[in-house]
Amino acid sequence: MTEVQVIGAGLAGCEAAWQLAKRGIPVRLHEMKPVKMSPAHHSNTYAELVCSNSLRGDRLENAVGLLKEELRRLDSLIMAAADATRVEAGGCLAVDRQGFSQWITDKINAHPLITVVSGEVTEVPAGPVIVATGPLTSDAMSDAIGAYFGQEDYLHFFDAAAPLVTFESVDMDSAWFASRYDRGTADYINCPMDKEEYDAFYHALITAQEAEVHGFEDKNVFEGCMPVEVMARRGYDTLRYGPMKPVGLKDPRTGKEPYAVVQLRKDNADGTVYNIVGFQTHLKFPEQKRVFSMIPALRNAEFTRYGVMHRNTFLQSPKLLDRFYADRRNPLVAFAGQMTGVEGYVESTASGCLAAIAMAAKVQGKEPPQFPKETAIGALALYVCDESIRDFQPMNVNFGIIAPLNQRIKGKAQKNLVIAQRALEALDAVITTGI
């Protein structure tokens, strides 16, 4: 059986390797860690979560919840790991960061058809290959991809990660456990602020010293990972309508809704480490300590990791890739993950899954299955390869890119559920073809 190379053991790469191997195809999985580390990586394990530990909403009326269910039906390794290592987070699927990566690493290393090769790859190999080097692609590999396509036609924007604090350092006399609107099982620590406290915090935040990031401008920041200080500069109340919104939360000490609330979410299963939700940042480390300690419940916070920022690199995919994430000129050279312009952990996983299912069919001499626009996984791929898009930007899955219904449904949630049910029926029809 022809061996397929997969470059990169992130979410997309691990998913691609798994999907190929489960179809009996030998895989050579290349991962530059631990030989070479990017500035944002801290662990030697595969599928390391660099930004948040949340895979976002887990309900079918949410597009990413639908995509998760589709991946589960496709026997996704990443979804199996997420379900096995989840931590409570209300209506979201959040995971134990280290446990999640270790679970995937163990599964990949134990599979008899997957051979892992450590070290940096600095050229695009001849196919069959799936390149999933991610938004943190090394400079040498980034140059090689540019040379492969005969251009340096990338999109660049900056991504930021939120700080982590220890639970024992949170002043619980100034905070309380609850989920917004009492959904879930009181999974978040809520850190309230009154108007005076928020005012002081806000002015400290917008004047704090930022770390220098080469080429950084506010306009180059992706909306889904906006640094908190950039968000604050948009207006005094921007944070109060964003990550610090108090809506749906009542302080048990007063029985009233606070002026602003900072939420903390479990970052590991033991609940010993929490991340500051929505507080991605590129402030200098001492400034993060100074400003974030102005939050009353975090006045004595112990930071186990400060926020960091890095440049993400993406292909101009509509010009270059087809609906299977493959080079339009060479169907045996495919790309997957955030470098294709899908945004988010689950979306990256979906691209690796689809690219691998298609590649498996190709090396077996079959026609690759076409996932229709009625499915979330198919709609995402069709967005990425849509040549009519003039200003291509990274995209989270959403119901707007899925084929619309041909009937009117009253109520947004109900409408989304009908779309989701149709998507799962369409996916099941593809699965029954024997993919």
N, C-alpha and C positions, 0 to 999 in steps of 0.2 A: 504494500500500500504506500502511496506517495506521502512523504512527510511534509507537513506544513510548518513553516516557521511563524512564530508570533513574537513580535518585538515589544517588550514592556509588560511587566506583571502588575499593572494597576488593575482597577476594576474591570475595564474593557478587555484587557489582555488576558486576565485570569478567566473571565467568562468565555472568551473566545477559545482559549485552550481547552477548557472543560467541555464546551459544546462539540468541539472537534473530536476530542478523545472519546467521549461517550458514544460517538458514531463510528468508533473503531479506527480512527485516523491518528497515526503517530504525530506528536507535536514536539517541536524544539522551542521551548519558551526562553527567550533572552531577557535578562533583567540586570541592569547596571549596578544596582545595590547588591552587596555592600561594597563592591569595588569602587564605585563612585556614587556620591550622594548629592542630591539637589539641595539648595538652601532651605526648602520647605519640608524636607523629609527628616524624620528623627529615628525611624525604626528600620530594621533589616527585613521585616516581614513584608509579604505581598499585599496588594490592595490596601495600602495605608491611606487612611482618611486624613487629608491635610487640613481641610477647612472645618466644617461642622461634623458632629457625629450623628446628625439627623438625616434620614432619607425622606423626610417630609411626610405629607399626608398619606393616610392608609385607608381612606374610604373611597368607595367606587364612584361617588359623585365628585371626586377630585381626580383630575386627569392623571396625576402621578400615582394615585392609588390604583387607578385602572391599569396603568403600565406595570405596576408591581404585580398585579394579579395575572396579567398576561405572561410576565416572566416566570412566575411560579408554575404556570401551566406548561411552560417550555423547559421545566426542570433547571431553572437558573441556579448556578452555584452561589452567586452573590446574594440572591434572595434567601436561599437556604441558610446561608451564614447569618444574614440579618435576622431572620426569624429565630435562629438558635441563640443569638447573643443580644436580643433586644433588651432595652431598659425602658421603663415606663415613661411616656412622654405625652400623655393625653391622647389626642387623635393623630399623633405623628408616630412614625416608626423610627426610633432612635436606637443606637446600638452601643454596646461596650466597645469603645474604640480599639483597644488592644486585643480583646477577645475575638472581635470580628476578624481582624487581619490575621491573627494566629490560626483561627479556624480555617480560613481559606488557604493559608500557607500549608497547613498540615494536609488538607485534601489534595492540593496540587502536588506536593512532594510525594504523596503516597500513591498517586495514579501511575500504573505501570506503563502507560502510553505517553506520559509527559516527561520529557527530559529538560531540566532547568539548567541553563548555561549562564553563569555570572560574568558580567563585564559589559562595557559600553559597546553598542553597535554604532558604527559611524557611516554606514551607507545603506541604501535601500536594496535588500537582496533581490535576486531574481525570484519570481513566484514559484510555487504558491507561498504567499506571505501575507500576514495581517500586521500592519504597523500600528501599534497602540502605545506610542511613547508618551502620550499625554500632553497637557498644556505646559508641563515643565520639561519638555524635550530639551536635551542637551544642545549646546551651541553647535557641536560637530554634526549631530544628527539633523538638527534643524537646517543647517547648510546643505546637508546631503539631500534632504527632501526637496529643498528649493532647486537644487541642481537636477534632481530626478524629473521634476516637472518643467524644468527649463525656465524657472522664474522664482522670485522670492515673493510670491503673491500670498502673503499671510495677513491675517488680522491679529492685532495685538491689543490686549487690554490688561488691566491689573486686577489681581485677586487678593483678598485679605482674609486672614484667619483670626478668630476671636481668642481672647485669653482664657486660661483655665485657672480655677482656684480650688483650694482644698475645702471640703465641707466643714471640717472642724474649725476653720478660721472664719466662717460666716457667723455673724452675730445674729442668732435666731431670735433674740429678744427684739430685734428690729425688723424681722422678716417672718414670713409664714408660708407653709406649704399649701398650694392650691393649683388647680388648672382653671384656665379661663372659662367662665360660665359653668364651673364645676364639672367640666367634662373630664373623663378619665378618672384617675385615682390620686388626685392631689400631687401631681408629678413634678411641679415646678416650685422652686423657692422664689418667692416674690419679695422684692426689696423696694419698699415704698419711699417716695420722696414728697415732701410738701413743696409749696411754691418757692419758698425761700431757699430750700436745699437745691431744688432743680435749677433755680436762677444762678446760684453760685457754681454749680456743676457745669451748666451750659456755657457760661462765660469762660470757665477754666478750660473746657474742652476745645472751644473754637480758637483759643489763643495758645494752646499747647504746642510744643515743638515736635515736628514730624521728622521721622527718619528719612534720609535721602534715598529715593528710589529712582534709578536712572530712567529718564524719559517719562516720569509720571506727570500726568495732568488730570485734574478732576474729571474732565470730559471723557477720559479713556477708561474710566472705572465701570465695570459691568454692574447694572442696577441690582442684580441678585446678590452681590457680595460687596455692597457699598460700605466703605469705611465709615465708622460712626461719626468721626469728626467731619468728613465730607458731607454726610447727611445733615449734620447740625448746622453747617454753614448755609444750608438752603433756607433756613428760617428758624426762629425761636421755638415754634411748636412742631417742627417736622418730626422730631424724635417722639413727641407725645402722640403723634398719629402713626408712628412706626414701631420700632422695637421697645419703646417705653410707654406704649399706650396703656392706660389703666382700665379701659373698658372691659367689663365682665369680671372685674376683680374687686372684692371688698375687704378692706383691712379689718380683721377680726377685733383689733384693739379699739377701733372707732365705729365700725359698722358702716363706714362710708368708702366711697371710691377715692383712692389717693389722687394727688395731682399728677404723678408720674410713677411708673413701676419698672424696675429692672428685673428681668426674669433670669434665673439660673436653671440649667437642665443637666441632669446626670450625664457624665461623660464615661462612666464605667459602671459595671453591674453592681459593684460593691457600694456605690454611692459615696465614695471617698473623694471624688473629683467632679467638679461641675464646670460647665462652660457658661460664659456670660452671653446670653442669647442676643444675636444681632449686633454684637459689639466687635465686629471685624475692625481692625485698626492698623495703621502704620505709624502711630506715634512712637517716639523713642521710648525704650523700655522704662527708664526712670519716670518719664512723663505718664506712662500708663499706670504705674504704681501710684503716683501722686494724684492724678485726676480720678481714676476709678475708685480710689480709696475715699473719695469724697461722698460716695454712695454710703449712706449710714450703715447698712448691714455689711458693707465691705471695708469698714474703716481699718480693720486689722487683717485684711485678706492676705493669704499666702498664695502667691502666684506660682503654679507649677509650670506654666508656659505663658509667655507673653504673646500678644498678637504679632503676626508677621505678614509681610506683603511681598508678592512676587508677580512677575509678568507671565501672562498666559498667552500661548501662541496657537492660532487656528488657521486651518486651510481655507482658501476661498472655494469651499466645497461645491457650490452649484456649477462652477466652471470645470471642476476636475473629477467629481465622483458621480457614480450612478446610484440607483435605488438599493444596491447591495453594498454600498460604501466602497465600491471598487473603482479603480482607475478606469475612466471611460476608454482609454487606449489599450488597457491590459487587464482583463477580468481576473487574473490570478494575482494581482497586487491590490490589496484592499487596505483600508485605514479604519480605525475605530477609536471611540472615546472622545474626550472633549476636544481633541485636536481637529475633529471633523466639524465642530460648530454646534454639537449638542451640548447643553449646559446642565450639569447636575449629575450626582452619583448614579441615580437610577437610569437616566437617559444614556449615560456612558455605558452602563451595563447592557442596556438594550441594543446599542449600536454594536457592541462586541458580540452579543448573542446572534443578531441578525447576520452580521458579516461572516461569522463562523458557520452558521447553518447554510448560507449561500456557498461559502468556500467548500464545505464538505460535499455538497451536491456537485460542484464543478469538478473536483478531483476524482469523484466517483463516476464521472461521465453522465451526470443527470442535469436536468434543467433546474436551476435554483428556484425555490418556492417564492411566489410573489405575495408578500403580506399586503393586503389592501389598505386603502386610506381609511376604511372604516375602523381599523385597529389602531391603537395608540403606537405600537411599535412600527407599523407600516407608515403611518402618517408622519412620524418623526423622520424616518428615512427619506420619504418623499419630499419633505420640507428641505432637508439638507441638499438634495440633488435638484432642486427646483431652479432651472435656468432663468426663469422669469423674474427672480428676486434681484433687484438692483442694488439694494443696500443690505447685504447679507450680514446678519448679526447672530451671535450665539443665542440659542433658543431652548427654553425649558418646554417640556411637553405641556400642551394645553388643549382644551376642547376646540379652540379656534382653528387648529390645523387638521382636525379630524373631519372626515366627510360629514356634512350636515344631514339632519333628518329630513325626510320628505313629508313630515307631518308636524303639526303644532302641538307642543306639550306645555301645559300651564305650570309655571314654577320652574326656576332654574335648577334646583336640586333634582326634581323629578325628571326634567329634561335630560340632565347629565346621566342619571341612572339608566334611562332608556338608551342613551348613546352607549353607555358602558355595557349594557346587556347585549346590544347589537354587536359591539366589538368582540366580546367574548365568544359569541356564536360564530362570528366570522373567523376568529382565531382557531376555534375548535375545528372548523371546516378545513382549514389549512393543515392542522395537525393530523387529521384523519387521512391526508394524502400520503402519510408515511415519511414525514421529514425527520 
